Amino acid sequence: MTALVIAEHDNASLKGSTLHTITAAAQCGGDVHVLVAGNNAGAAAQAAAKIAGVAKVLIAEGPQFADGLAENVAAQALALASNYSHILAPATAYGKNILPRVAAKLDVAQVSEITKVVLPDTFERPFYAGNAIATVQSSDAVKVITVRATAFDAAAEGGSATVENVAAVADSGKSSFVSREIATSARPELTAAKVVVSGGRGLGSEENFKILEPLADKLGAAMGASRAAVDAGFVPNDWQVGQTGKIVAPDLYIAVGISGAIQHLAGMKDSKTIVAINKDAEAPIFSVADYGIVGDLFEVVPALVKELG
């Protein structure tokens, strides 16, 4: 058995989600190979070669891979698929755009968002917004799998894999890259942050969200939000935590003015420590919180900031 991990990268470095996916691939048994499809992506390939547990890095170079267009990366994976028992990618927007295409072309059933490898052909994945766990056994010759990164440790450095150039597939011509708008922030990236401060509809307005900034500054935290707050226009869409937003599992998650809808809990309940601040003692968020403060957030949050000095 050999597993192929499709690396998510920016041509210069690997995304953190790839490291977690490599851990999942290693648990499938056998060797782990990493595919870096990019343009001038030698640095990303060398970074992959240094990861413990990686036996080989395959690099496919060409302008058709420069921006990670799913049609082209999927075609490259398909060109290599016959050599592998498992093909994995992180369950990010990148991986979710590529692997369904691979699975469809191979005529196999994708196993999505796994959180545990039970056996090489058996996996656990959440459903019903994370309230139940399904154990899925695949009899397909090639297992196509997306990995929930927060469920697996990041693979460490310490490897010395070989890097092999492979023939790049031609541009499919089915899509073209137009532009990319990147949100810039001095704060940590939401899915990689060790501390997250999230606000909900209870804050009441975009202006009131600013009350969370001093707390986030003190803790070096990323800022997030519930879907209700995003839908109300209080904050940008890329702050959304939940089933239809970003899945996070920081060391500390502080939920402020968030009632705890099932969709939100699905995105943050694996956090190591959860602190909830809400004036409603019956709010569902308290069912998953390690520490709860029942009170007016407009009084509690400034008091916390003051205590933190």
C-alpha positions as CSV (number, residue, x, y, z in Angstrom):
1,M,0.0,0.0,0.0
2,T,1.2,3.5,-0.8
3,A,-0.7,6.7,-0.1
4,L,-0.5,9.9,-2.2
5,V,-1.1,13.2,-0.5
6,I,-2.0,16.2,-2.7
7,A,-0.1,19.1,-1.1
8,E,-1.8,22.4,-0.6
9,H,0.8,25.1,-1.0
10,D,1.6,28.5,-2.4
11,N,4.6,27.4,-4.5
12,A,7.0,28.6,-1.8
13,S,5.8,26.7,1.3
14,L,3.3,24.1,2.4
15,K,0.0,25.0,4.1
16,G,-0.3,23.6,7.6
17,S,-3.3,21.5,6.6
18,T,-0.9,19.4,4.4
19,L,1.1,18.4,7.5
20,H,-2.0,17.1,9.3
21,T,-3.0,15.2,6.1
22,I,0.4,13.5,6.0
23,T,-0.2,12.2,9.5
24,A,-3.5,10.7,8.4
25,A,-1.9,9.1,5.3
26,A,0.8,7.5,7.4
27,Q,-1.9,5.9,9.6
28,C,-3.3,4.2,6.5
29,G,-0.2,2.0,6.4
30,G,2.6,1.8,3.8
31,D,4.7,4.5,2.2
32,V,3.5,8.1,1.9
33,H,4.2,10.1,-1.2
34,V,3.4,13.8,-1.6
35,L,2.4,15.4,-4.9
36,V,3.4,19.1,-5.3
37,A,1.7,20.4,-8.5
38,G,2.9,24.0,-9.0
39,N,4.9,26.5,-10.9
40,N,8.4,27.2,-9.6
41,A,7.4,25.1,-6.6
42,G,10.8,23.7,-5.8
43,A,10.8,25.3,-2.3
44,A,7.5,23.7,-1.4
45,A,8.7,20.3,-2.7
46,Q,11.9,20.6,-0.6
47,A,9.8,21.4,2.5
48,A,7.7,18.3,1.8
49,A,10.8,16.2,1.6
50,K,11.9,17.2,5.1
51,I,8.7,15.9,6.7
52,A,9.1,12.8,8.8
53,G,7.3,9.8,7.3
54,V,7.4,11.0,3.7
55,A,9.1,8.5,1.4
56,K,9.0,10.4,-1.9
57,V,7.9,13.8,-3.2
58,L,6.6,14.1,-6.7
59,I,6.8,17.5,-8.3
60,A,4.8,18.4,-11.4
61,E,5.8,21.9,-12.7
62,G,4.0,24.2,-15.1
63,P,2.1,27.5,-15.4
64,Q,-1.1,25.5,-15.5
65,F,-0.6,24.6,-11.8
66,A,0.5,28.1,-10.7
67,D,-2.9,29.0,-9.0
68,G,-4.1,25.5,-8.1
69,L,-6.9,25.2,-10.6
70,A,-8.8,22.1,-9.6
71,E,-9.2,20.7,-13.1
72,N,-5.5,20.6,-13.7
73,V,-4.4,19.4,-10.3
74,A,-7.1,16.7,-10.4
75,A,-5.9,15.6,-13.8
76,Q,-2.3,15.3,-12.5
77,A,-3.5,13.2,-9.6
78,L,-5.4,11.0,-12.0
79,A,-2.3,10.5,-14.1
80,L,-0.6,9.0,-11.1
81,A,-3.6,7.3,-9.4
82,S,-2.9,3.7,-10.6
83,N,0.2,3.6,-8.4
84,Y,-1.7,4.3,-5.2
85,S,-4.0,2.6,-2.7
86,H,-5.1,5.9,-1.1
87,I,-5.3,9.5,-2.4
88,L,-5.7,12.1,0.3
89,A,-6.0,15.9,0.5
90,P,-7.0,18.3,3.3
91,A,-10.7,19.0,3.7
92,T,-10.1,22.7,2.9
93,A,-11.6,24.6,0.0
94,Y,-8.6,23.5,-2.1
95,G,-8.9,19.8,-1.3
96,K,-12.7,19.8,-1.6
97,N,-12.4,21.3,-5.0
98,I,-10.0,18.6,-6.3
99,L,-10.8,15.3,-4.8
100,P,-14.5,14.9,-5.8
101,R,-13.3,15.3,-9.4
102,V,-10.7,12.6,-8.8
103,A,-13.2,10.2,-7.2
104,A,-15.7,10.8,-10.0
105,K,-13.2,10.0,-12.7
106,L,-12.1,6.9,-10.8
107,D,-15.7,5.9,-10.3
108,V,-15.2,5.5,-6.5
109,A,-17.0,6.8,-3.5
110,Q,-15.1,9.6,-1.7
111,V,-14.8,9.4,2.0
112,S,-15.1,13.0,3.3
113,E,-13.7,14.8,6.3
114,I,-12.3,11.8,8.1
115,T,-11.3,12.3,11.8
116,K,-9.8,8.9,12.4
117,V,-8.1,6.0,10.6
118,V,-9.4,2.8,12.1
119,L,-8.0,0.4,9.5
120,P,-6.5,1.0,6.0
121,D,-10.0,0.6,4.6
122,T,-12.0,1.9,7.5
123,F,-12.4,5.5,8.7
124,E,-14.5,7.6,11.1
125,R,-16.2,10.8,9.9
126,P,-18.7,13.1,11.6
127,F,-22.2,13.7,10.3
128,Y,-25.4,15.4,11.6
129,A,-23.3,18.5,12.2
130,G,-20.8,16.6,14.3
131,N,-23.4,15.1,16.6
132,A,-22.8,11.5,15.3
133,I,-19.8,9.6,14.0
134,A,-20.0,7.3,11.1
135,T,-17.6,4.4,10.6
136,V,-17.1,4.0,6.9
137,Q,-15.5,1.0,5.2
138,S,-14.4,1.3,1.6
139,S,-13.9,-1.6,-0.7
140,D,-12.7,0.6,-3.6
141,A,-9.3,-0.2,-5.0
142,V,-8.3,3.4,-4.5
143,K,-9.5,5.2,-1.4
144,V,-10.1,8.9,-2.1
145,I,-10.2,10.8,1.2
146,T,-10.4,14.3,2.5
147,V,-9.0,14.8,6.0
148,R,-10.3,17.1,8.7
149,A,-7.0,18.6,9.7
150,T,-8.0,19.5,13.3
151,A,-8.4,15.8,14.0
152,F,-4.8,14.8,13.4
153,D,-1.5,16.1,14.7
154,A,0.8,17.9,12.3
155,A,3.6,15.8,10.9
156,A,7.0,16.9,12.2
157,E,10.2,17.7,10.4
158,G,13.0,15.1,10.3
159,G,12.6,13.4,6.9
160,S,14.9,13.2,3.9
161,A,12.7,12.0,1.1
162,T,13.7,11.9,-2.5
163,V,12.2,14.5,-4.9
164,E,11.2,13.2,-8.3
165,N,10.1,15.2,-11.3
166,V,7.0,13.8,-13.0
167,A,5.5,14.6,-16.4
168,A,3.0,17.4,-16.1
169,V,-0.4,17.0,-17.7
170,A,-1.5,19.7,-20.2
171,D,-3.7,22.5,-19.2
172,S,-7.3,21.3,-19.4
173,G,-8.5,24.7,-20.8
174,K,-11.7,24.3,-18.8
175,S,-11.1,27.2,-16.4
176,S,-8.7,30.1,-16.1
177,F,-7.5,32.1,-13.1
178,V,-8.9,35.6,-12.9
179,S,-7.7,37.2,-9.7
180,R,-7.2,36.6,-6.0
181,E,-8.2,39.0,-3.2
182,I,-6.4,38.2,0.0
183,A,-7.6,39.5,3.3
184,T,-4.6,40.9,5.2
185,S,-4.5,40.9,9.0
186,A,-1.9,41.2,11.7
187,R,-3.7,38.5,13.6
188,P,-3.0,34.7,13.2
189,E,-4.8,32.8,10.5
190,L,-8.1,31.6,11.9
191,T,-7.7,27.8,11.3
192,A,-4.1,27.8,12.6
193,A,-4.4,30.1,15.6
194,K,-3.8,28.7,19.1
195,V,-6.4,31.2,20.6
196,V,-9.6,32.3,18.9
197,V,-12.0,34.9,20.2
198,S,-15.4,34.7,18.4
199,G,-18.4,36.9,18.6
200,G,-22.1,36.2,17.8
201,R,-25.3,38.0,17.1
202,G,-25.4,39.0,20.7
203,L,-22.9,41.7,20.0
204,G,-25.6,43.5,18.1
205,S,-23.6,45.4,15.5
206,E,-20.4,45.8,13.5
207,E,-19.4,48.6,15.8
208,N,-19.9,46.5,18.9
209,F,-17.6,43.8,17.6
210,K,-14.7,46.2,18.3
211,I,-15.2,45.4,22.0
212,L,-13.5,42.0,21.3
213,E,-10.4,43.5,19.8
214,P,-8.6,44.4,23.0
215,L,-9.2,40.8,24.4
216,A,-7.9,39.3,21.1
217,D,-4.9,41.6,21.3
218,K,-4.0,40.6,24.8
219,L,-4.2,36.9,23.9
220,G,-2.6,37.1,20.5
221,A,-5.8,35.6,19.1
222,A,-7.5,35.3,15.8
223,M,-11.0,36.6,15.6
224,G,-14.0,34.5,14.5
225,A,-17.8,34.8,14.4
226,S,-21.0,32.8,14.2
227,R,-22.9,32.5,11.0
228,A,-25.6,34.7,12.5
229,A,-23.1,37.5,13.0
230,V,-21.8,37.0,9.5
231,D,-25.3,36.9,7.9
232,A,-26.1,40.1,9.8
233,G,-23.2,41.8,8.2
234,F,-21.3,42.5,11.4
235,V,-18.1,40.9,10.1
236,P,-16.6,39.4,6.9
237,N,-17.5,35.9,5.7
238,D,-14.0,34.6,6.2
239,W,-14.5,35.0,10.0
240,Q,-17.2,32.4,10.1
241,V,-16.7,29.4,12.3
242,G,-19.0,26.4,11.9
243,Q,-20.2,23.6,9.7
244,T,-20.5,25.9,6.7
245,G,-17.5,28.0,7.7
246,K,-14.1,27.1,9.1
247,I,-13.4,24.2,11.4
248,V,-11.1,25.2,14.2
249,A,-9.6,23.4,17.2
250,P,-7.4,25.9,19.1
251,D,-6.0,25.5,22.5
252,L,-8.4,28.2,23.7
253,Y,-11.7,29.2,22.1
254,I,-13.7,32.1,23.7
255,A,-17.3,32.4,22.5
256,V,-18.8,35.8,23.2
257,G,-22.5,36.4,22.6
258,I,-22.9,33.1,20.7
259,S,-25.9,31.0,21.6
260,G,-24.4,27.8,20.2
261,A,-26.4,26.7,17.2
262,I,-25.6,23.1,16.2
263,Q,-23.9,24.3,13.0
264,H,-21.5,26.5,15.1
265,L,-20.7,23.8,17.6
266,A,-19.7,21.5,14.8
267,G,-16.9,23.9,13.9
268,M,-15.3,24.5,17.3
269,K,-16.3,21.8,19.8
270,D,-12.9,20.1,19.4
271,S,-11.1,23.1,20.9
272,K,-9.0,22.1,23.9
273,T,-10.6,24.7,26.2
274,I,-13.8,26.5,25.5
275,V,-14.9,29.6,27.4
276,A,-18.5,30.9,26.9
277,I,-19.8,34.3,27.8
278,N,-23.5,34.8,27.4
279,K,-26.3,36.4,29.4
280,D,-28.6,33.4,28.7
281,A,-27.8,30.6,31.2
282,E,-29.7,28.1,29.0
283,A,-27.7,28.9,25.8
284,P,-26.5,25.6,24.1
285,I,-23.0,26.9,24.0
286,F,-22.6,26.1,27.7
287,S,-23.2,22.4,27.0
288,V,-19.7,22.2,25.4
289,A,-18.0,24.9,27.4
290,D,-15.3,24.1,30.0
291,Y,-15.8,27.4,31.6
292,G,-19.0,29.6,31.4
293,I,-19.7,33.1,32.4
294,V,-23.3,34.1,32.6
295,G,-23.5,37.9,32.3
296,D,-23.6,41.0,30.1
297,L,-20.8,40.6,27.6
298,F,-20.4,44.4,27.5
299,E,-19.4,44.2,31.2
300,V,-17.6,40.9,31.2
301,V,-15.2,41.4,28.3
302,P,-13.8,44.7,29.5
303,A,-13.4,43.2,33.0
304,L,-11.4,40.3,31.5
305,V,-9.2,42.7,29.5
306,K,-8.5,44.6,32.7
307,E,-7.6,41.4,34.6
308,L,-5.2,40.4,31.8
309,G,-3.4,43.7,32.4
